Amino acid sequence: MIDADQYTIGQLAKAAGVGVETVRYYQRRDLLPVPQVATGFRTYPASLAERIRFIKRAQELGFSLDEIANLLMLEDGNDKHAIRELAQERLLQVQAKLTDLHKMEDMLTQLIHQCASSAQQAQCPIIQALASVAPESLKR
């Protein structure tokens, strides 16, 4: 019999909103502990569902699994300074991406305006402009 605060792998996956294979993958990546076999099968503490939800949310925010592993290790060691440093690094990366996206937005806005104001028979400048722009110029 399983305690109320213990889950099977299927129950854990369901509680965290992921598939069983995701739980196994996170175990292989050392993001989750591999439990010992008790009462004939493995059981997981219910608290791991929150850890899995954290991992998924951190991925959505752009953290790699290696960075997440580092965050979890730092959290387990309660190193708030190092956690803040990692978050600051991620913030700088996000800000750089936003700058790139704003530049792309400005370029597309101009091209759409040019296309709309070009003569009916003239070729719309969007395709021509994008074909002549080097990929590096779209960044920073």
C-alpha beads as a LAMMPS data file, in Angstrom:
LAMMPS data file: protein, C-alpha beads

140 atoms
139 bonds

1 atom types
1 bond types

-500.0 500.0 xlo xhi
-500.0 500.0 ylo yhi
-500.0 500.0 zlo zhi

Masses

1 110.0

Atoms # bond

1 1 1 0.000 0.000 0.000
2 1 1 1.270 3.454 -0.922
3 1 1 1.203 6.341 1.565
4 1 1 -0.974 9.334 0.679
5 1 1 2.136 11.472 0.244
6 1 1 3.712 8.919 -2.097
7 1 1 2.944 8.487 -5.791
8 1 1 3.575 5.868 -8.401
9 1 1 5.354 7.212 -11.471
10 1 1 2.029 7.485 -13.293
11 1 1 0.412 9.390 -10.441
12 1 1 3.425 11.704 -10.192
13 1 1 3.364 12.402 -13.921
14 1 1 -0.363 13.148 -13.823
15 1 1 -0.024 15.418 -10.780
16 1 1 2.761 17.363 -12.524
17 1 1 0.966 17.528 -15.873
18 1 1 3.615 15.587 -17.816
19 1 1 4.010 12.127 -19.277
20 1 1 5.721 9.215 -17.577
21 1 1 8.547 9.414 -20.114
22 1 1 9.202 13.015 -19.057
23 1 1 9.650 11.878 -15.454
24 1 1 12.047 9.160 -16.591
25 1 1 13.942 11.605 -18.799
26 1 1 14.340 14.048 -15.926
27 1 1 15.667 11.198 -13.806
28 1 1 18.238 10.323 -16.485
29 1 1 19.240 13.996 -16.559
30 1 1 19.614 13.944 -12.728
31 1 1 16.914 16.564 -12.311
32 1 1 14.864 14.138 -10.240
33 1 1 16.016 11.420 -7.875
34 1 1 15.453 7.784 -8.753
35 1 1 13.568 6.335 -5.795
36 1 1 14.362 3.082 -4.100
37 1 1 11.970 0.205 -4.620
38 1 1 9.593 -0.085 -1.667
39 1 1 6.671 -2.477 -1.369
40 1 1 7.560 -4.060 -4.693
41 1 1 7.635 -0.898 -6.829
42 1 1 9.071 2.592 -6.872
43 1 1 7.266 5.371 -5.094
44 1 1 7.874 9.088 -5.342
45 1 1 7.282 11.827 -2.801
46 1 1 4.308 13.967 -3.786
47 1 1 6.547 17.044 -3.477
48 1 1 8.348 16.041 -6.696
49 1 1 5.300 17.173 -8.685
50 1 1 6.116 20.760 -7.719
51 1 1 9.745 20.252 -8.756
52 1 1 8.626 18.928 -12.157
53 1 1 6.304 21.908 -12.635
54 1 1 9.251 24.190 -11.804
55 1 1 11.407 22.432 -14.420
56 1 1 8.716 22.801 -17.089
57 1 1 8.138 26.477 -16.264
58 1 1 11.880 27.215 -16.274
59 1 1 12.111 25.593 -19.719
60 1 1 9.257 27.804 -20.935
61 1 1 11.260 30.796 -19.724
62 1 1 14.213 29.694 -21.835
63 1 1 16.427 27.966 -19.303
64 1 1 18.241 24.913 -20.643
65 1 1 18.060 21.653 -18.705
66 1 1 21.709 22.126 -17.697
67 1 1 20.887 25.575 -16.320
68 1 1 17.844 24.156 -14.536
69 1 1 20.002 21.420 -12.997
70 1 1 22.346 24.117 -11.769
71 1 1 19.439 26.137 -10.346
72 1 1 18.080 23.077 -8.558
73 1 1 21.514 22.254 -7.150
74 1 1 21.911 25.834 -5.943
75 1 1 18.419 25.795 -4.445
76 1 1 19.128 22.533 -2.654
77 1 1 22.236 24.221 -1.236
78 1 1 20.276 27.449 -0.607
79 1 1 22.753 29.619 -2.559
80 1 1 20.526 32.610 -3.270
81 1 1 23.371 34.758 -4.593
82 1 1 24.284 32.223 -7.293
83 1 1 20.617 31.737 -8.188
84 1 1 20.228 35.492 -8.585
85 1 1 23.352 35.590 -10.793
86 1 1 21.929 32.889 -13.081
87 1 1 18.607 34.711 -13.281
88 1 1 20.426 37.974 -14.071
89 1 1 22.322 36.238 -16.884
90 1 1 19.038 34.907 -18.308
91 1 1 17.496 38.388 -18.040
92 1 1 20.325 39.869 -20.126
93 1 1 19.767 37.180 -22.775
94 1 1 16.027 37.903 -22.831
95 1 1 16.666 41.628 -23.160
96 1 1 19.003 41.005 -26.116
97 1 1 16.337 38.861 -27.791
98 1 1 13.752 41.571 -27.212
99 1 1 16.031 44.127 -28.835
100 1 1 16.381 41.834 -31.860
101 1 1 12.629 41.275 -32.008
102 1 1 11.939 45.027 -31.872
103 1 1 14.339 45.575 -34.763
104 1 1 12.571 42.863 -36.748
105 1 1 9.212 44.433 -35.876
106 1 1 10.370 47.845 -37.111
107 1 1 11.727 46.383 -40.344
108 1 1 8.533 44.435 -41.059
109 1 1 6.378 47.447 -40.247
110 1 1 8.340 49.557 -42.746
111 1 1 8.155 46.861 -45.407
112 1 1 4.416 46.406 -44.966
113 1 1 3.919 50.147 -45.248
114 1 1 6.085 50.269 -48.394
115 1 1 4.143 47.389 -49.903
116 1 1 0.808 49.027 -49.151
117 1 1 1.900 52.344 -50.647
118 1 1 3.535 50.900 -53.771
119 1 1 1.714 51.087 -57.090
120 1 1 -0.672 48.245 -57.916
121 1 1 1.422 46.969 -60.809
122 1 1 4.742 47.381 -58.958
123 1 1 6.164 44.403 -57.147
124 1 1 5.660 44.507 -53.393
125 1 1 9.055 45.312 -51.804
126 1 1 8.772 42.823 -48.933
127 1 1 10.147 39.792 -50.768
128 1 1 12.864 41.796 -52.498
129 1 1 13.913 43.536 -49.265
130 1 1 14.027 40.349 -47.216
131 1 1 15.966 38.542 -49.939
132 1 1 18.596 41.273 -50.011
133 1 1 18.989 41.611 -46.232
134 1 1 21.812 39.623 -44.668
135 1 1 20.625 37.568 -41.660
136 1 1 23.156 39.354 -39.417
137 1 1 21.519 42.721 -40.085
138 1 1 18.268 41.433 -38.587
139 1 1 20.101 40.945 -35.320
140 1 1 21.334 43.724 -33.118

Bonds

1 1 1 2
2 1 2 3
3 1 3 4
4 1 4 5
5 1 5 6
6 1 6 7
7 1 7 8
8 1 8 9
9 1 9 10
10 1 10 11
11 1 11 12
12 1 12 13
13 1 13 14
14 1 14 15
15 1 15 16
16 1 16 17
17 1 17 18
18 1 18 19
19 1 19 20
20 1 20 21
21 1 21 22
22 1 22 23
23 1 23 24
24 1 24 25
25 1 25 26
26 1 26 27
27 1 27 28
28 1 28 29
29 1 29 30
30 1 30 31
31 1 31 32
32 1 32 33
33 1 33 34
34 1 34 35
35 1 35 36
36 1 36 37
37 1 37 38
38 1 38 39
39 1 39 40
40 1 40 41
41 1 41 42
42 1 42 43
43 1 43 44
44 1 44 45
45 1 45 46
46 1 46 47
47 1 47 48
48 1 48 49
49 1 49 50
50 1 50 51
51 1 51 52
52 1 52 53
53 1 53 54
54 1 54 55
55 1 55 56
56 1 56 57
57 1 57 58
58 1 58 59
59 1 59 60
60 1 60 61
61 1 61 62
62 1 62 63
63 1 63 64
64 1 64 65
65 1 65 66
66 1 66 67
67 1 67 68
68 1 68 69
69 1 69 70
70 1 70 71
71 1 71 72
72 1 72 73
73 1 73 74
74 1 74 75
75 1 75 76
76 1 76 77
77 1 77 78
78 1 78 79
79 1 79 80
80 1 80 81
81 1 81 82
82 1 82 83
83 1 83 84
84 1 84 85
85 1 85 86
86 1 86 87
87 1 87 88
88 1 88 89
89 1 89 90
90 1 90 91
91 1 91 92
92 1 92 93
93 1 93 94
94 1 94 95
95 1 95 96
96 1 96 97
97 1 97 98
98 1 98 99
99 1 99 100
100 1 100 101
101 1 101 102
102 1 102 103
103 1 103 104
104 1 104 105
105 1 105 106
106 1 106 107
107 1 107 108
108 1 108 109
109 1 109 110
110 1 110 111
111 1 111 112
112 1 112 113
113 1 113 114
114 1 114 115
115 1 115 116
116 1 116 117
117 1 117 118
118 1 118 119
119 1 119 120
120 1 120 121
121 1 121 122
122 1 122 123
123 1 123 124
124 1 124 125
125 1 125 126
126 1 126 127
127 1 127 128
128 1 128 129
129 1 129 130
130 1 130 131
131 1 131 132
132 1 132 133
133 1 133 134
134 1 134 135
135 1 135 136
136 1 136 137
137 1 137 138
138 1 138 139
139 1 139 140
